[in-house]
Amino acid sequence: MSGQADADEATHQHHDGCGCLPSWYVDTLGAAGLPIQNNEDYAPPPEESYGALFLPDTIEKGYHVEELKDGVYWLTTGWYDCMFVCTGNGVVAVDAPCSIGERILDAIGSVTNEPVTHMIYSHWHADHVGAARVFGDKVKRYGHQKTRELLERFPDPDRMVPTETFSRDATLDVNGVKIELSYKGQNHCEGNIFVFAPRQKVLAAIDIVAPGWVAFKGCDSSDNLSGWMQAHDQILAYDFDAVVCGHVSRYGTREDVLAGKEYSQDLLAFSRQAMGEVPLQHFLRQLGSGPYRGAYRAAEENFFNAVANLATKRILERTTSDGRRWTERLNGADVMTKNNVSTMIDKMRMELNHHGYMRREGPPSGFYP
């Protein structure tokens, strides 16, 4: 199929029932825009990643609820997930994603008559606690002090400010059921905590790993890439049997965390390698001496894209530790890796040593622009 035929086929997928493109579909921006790909341009995802996506109750009710152990429940829509703990004298909810919303109450009501008495905020982001209001005004709300500070700074009527905060570690004891809260420093964002039920060996560690799936673009949109990578080892330091991760359609195991760690290490290693091989000067020379001689942003765009493409190619071609490539192992590896690499390249420039700096007598020994 020719390049034009490929483009025509990709566009055809987006026609509505009358054969017209919807008004929101923009494909006329050329280099100034972003491509919308044909689904068949990607590898079919491994079925082992499906998890709860196509279970009958997910399709019928829009969510799936499952007891992990001794009153600790996992709740997922197949896109977002959270957990709650039945104590025999009140439910402790961990997060309230807005995409689940009031169905959290339906899910809890399907397994217990206990009221929700406590809520824990994993972090302040609206996609994970944007339905905090559904539990009403009487619940005790726990979160890190950074979560409180951020919600006071950027108030949201659907995300009430936590009433109880801590700086490093805290333990809830609700009717004899212990839940440990721990803040190990900025990772996905400031205030993002680990929530652990030690007796049941269930951990909630949100926006670090996506079991069975590749990390969402931007390395889970994380503020601190060094902290995000370090968090994989912090998760592995827990004695857990199951980890609830906030996304996507499965709860995780230790093997899932190890896979996420290996993938993040590939992002860093191949991005650093590519940064050392692609010369910025190649693209600066292409600007010439005419009207584009000052188009540095165009040169930078092409340089960073060339770096990202080289790193992405090597990551997707590599045979991973279990003998498979990432596209065979994690759902969406070929979709999101370019975005994750681009973020890794950008964050490396700010968070990691540059292997040198400009000397008076010539170019630096390092390679970062």
N, C-alpha and C positions, 0 to 999 in steps of 0.2 A: 504494500500500500504506500502511495506517495505521501510526502509530508503534508500536502494540501488535503489529501483524502483523509489522513489521520486527523487533521484539524476539523474537517467537516464532520467526521464521525463523532469526535469529542463534543462538538457543538450540538449535534443531533440529539445526544443523550439528554440535553437540558430543555428541549422543546416541551411545551405543555400539550394538553390534549388536542388543541386545534392546530398544532404544528407551528405555533409562534413561540419565539423566545420570550421569557418573562421580562418585565421591565427592569428588574434588578440585575439581569445578566449582562455584564459589561465585558466584551472581549476585543475592544477597539483601542486599547491603550498602548499596545506594542511593548517596547522596553520599559515604559513607565508603569506598567501594570504587572500583575501576578497571573501565572497560568492556571487555568482550571483543567485538570487532567481527566482523561478517559479512565474509568475504573480499571479497564483491562490493561492499562499501562503498568499496573502494579501486580505483584505476586498475590495469589489467593492466600489469605491468612491461615495459619495452622488451626485446625478445628479444636485442638486442646485448649485454645485460648477462649473459646466461646463461653465457658462457664454457665452463668445463669441467663445469657442473652435470649435463648430460645426455649427456655423452660415454660411449660404450660401456664404456671401461675404468673410468671413475668409478662407473658403475652396477654393473659386475661385481666390481671389486676394492675399491671404496670410496675410491679415490684416482686421481689422474692425475699422471704425471711427464713433464716435457718439457724437453729441452735448449734453453736460451736462446742460449748461444754458448760454444764452446770449453771444454766441461767444466763450465759453470755450469748447474745444473738447478733448475727450479721444480717444487715438489711441492704439490698442493692436494687437499683433500677436497671442494671446492666451498663450504666454509664458512670453513675456516682454510687458510693456506698458509705455506710456508717455502722455503728454498733450501739447496742444498749444492753444493760445488765439488770436482770431482775434479782432483787435482794430478799424478797419475801416480805418486805415492808417499804416498798417504793422502788421505782425504776430510775436508774442512772443512765441518761442518754448521752452518748458521745457524738457530738456534732448534730447538725440539722440542715442537710443540703437543701437548697431551695428547689432543686429539681425533683426531690422527693416530697417536700412540703408537708401538707396535712396527712399524706398517706403514711407518714411516720406514726401518727396516732393510730391509724388503722392497723398497721403492722404490729405495734405493741399490744393493741387491744385484741389481736387474734391469738396471742399466747398468754396473756395475763390480765387480771383485773386490777393490778396494782397501779396507782397513779404515778406519773413522773414527778419525782421530788427533787432531782438534781440533774443539772446539765453541765457537761464539760465541753469547753471550746478548745479544739485542737490548735486553732489559730484564728486570725481575725477575718480571713477572706470570705466574701459573701457567698461564693459558690458552695462553701462547706458549712457555714453557719447562718446563711441568709434566711432560714426559716426558724430561727431561734424563738421567735414570738409565739409559735404554735403551742409551746408548753405553758404559756400563761405567765402571770406576774408573781406567782408564789414560789416557784422553784428556786433553789439555790444554784447560782451560776458560778462555775469555776473556770479560771483561765490564767494564763501567765500575765504578769504585770504589764508586759509589752502589748499584749492583746487589749488590756483595759486602756492603756494610753492611746493606742491607735483608734479604738472605737470612741474614745472621748474626743480625740482630735477630729475624727471624721464620723460624726454621729449618723446612725441609721436606725429608724424606728423598728425595723425588723431584726436588728442585731442589738439587743439590749446589752449594756455594759456588764461584764462579769461582776458579781457582788463579792466574790472571794478570789484573791489573787496570791501568787507566790513568785519568788524570784528564781529558785533553783529546783527544789524538790518538795513534794507534799504528798500526803497519803490521806485518801478518803476512807472512812470506815462507816459503811451504811449497813446497819443491821448485821454486823459481823463480816460483811463482804468488803475486802480491802481492794482499793484501786490506787495504784501508784502513778503519780504525775512527775515528769522529769523534763527539765529544760537543759539541753546540752549546748546551747548557742544557736546562732542564726544558721539556718540551712535553707529550706524552701522560702522561709521568710522569718522576720523577727517574731519571737514568741511562739513558734511552732513546737509543740511539746509531744512527748511520748506518753501514752496512756496504757498502763499494763495491769491486767488482772492476774496476779502471780499464782493463785491457786488453780485457776483454769488454764494458765499459760497462754493467754490471748493478749496480743499487743495491738494497739492502734498507733500507726506511724504514717501520718497522712502526707501525700504528695512527695514521697521519696521513691517508691517502687510502684509499678503497675503490674501485678502478677500476670504472667502470660503475654504481656503487651510491652511494646517498646515505650520508653518515656515519652510523654506528650511534648510537643515542640517547645523549644526554649528550655530543655531539661526540666520539664514540669513547671515552666515559667518561674524558675527559682531566682531569688534575689542574690544568693551567695552560692556560686558553683563549688567552691572549695568545701563549704559546709554541707552542701547537698551530697557531694561525693563521700565525705567523711561520715555522713549519717547512715550509709549502708553498713559500715562496720559497727556503728553504735547500735543499730537494730540487731545485728548478728551477736552482739554481746549479751542480749537477753536470752533467757531459757524459755523460748516460746514454741508452741505447736502451730499456731495460726496467727497471721498478721493481717489486720484490716488496713487498707492503704488509701481509701478515698476514691479510688478508681481501679478497675473498670468493671469487669464482670466476674471476677473471682476473688476470694480471699487468698492470701499468700502462704507459702511454706518457706522454710529456710532455703530450699533450692531456688525459689523464685527470687529471693533477695540476693543470692550469690549470682544469679544470672543478671540481675540489674546492676550489680557491682561490676561484673565483667564488662557489660556493655558501656557503663560510664567510663571505665578505664580505657576502653577502646576509643571512645570519643576524645579523651584527653591525649592519648598517645599518638593517634594518627593525625589529630589536629595540630599538635606541636611539630610533628614530623613534616607535615605539608607546609606549615608556616616557614620552616627552614629551607624549603626547596623552591617555592614560588617567588620569583623576584618582582618586587613592586616596580622596579625600574622598567621592566618590560612594558608595563601598561602606561607608565609616564611617558616613555619614548613615543608611544602611539599617538599621543596628543599632538605631536608635531609642533610647528611654529606658526600655524595659521589661527583661525578663529577659535579653535578648540584648545589652544595651548594652556588656558587656565582652567580647563574642565577637570580639576583634580578629583571632584566627587565621582565622576564617571570612571576615572582610572581606579579609584579606591573600590568602587562597586565591582568592577571587573576583577580586580586583584583578590578581594575577599571571596567572590564567587568561585574563582579559580582554585583558591585554597580549599574552600568547602567542598568543591567537586572532587578534588584529588583525595581528600580525607574520606569523603563518603564512599568513593569507589573502593578504596582499600578496606574500609570497614565491612562493606557489603560483600566483598569477595573473600574475606577471611573465613577460614574454617575455625569455628569457635571450640571451646573446651570439650563440648559433648559430641563433636564430629559433624555438627550441622552449621550452616550459615545462619546469620541472624534472621533472614527472611523466613527460614524454616522453623525458627525457634521462638520468635516474638512477633506477635500480631502488629503489623504496620511498620516494620523496621525500614522498609524501603520508602515508606511515605514520610516518616518523621526524621530520619537520620540527618538529612541535609539541614533541617531546621535546628536540630540539636547540635550539629557540628558548628553551624554559624554562631549559635549562642556561645558554645565553648570557646571558639576563636575570639569572640568579643570579650568574654569574661577573662580569658587567659591574659589578655593585654592589660587588664586592670588588677587582677588578683595574684598573678604569678610573677616570679623573677624573670626579667627580660634577657638573661644571659649576657649582660653587658649593656653599655650605654655609649653615647657618642664621645669619642676622644678628640682632643685637640688636633692630633696628628692624622686622623683619618676616620674611617667608618668604625662602628662599634663591633665588638666580637659577637654580639647576639644577632638576632634576626627579626625582631619585632619592629614594624613601622611605627 
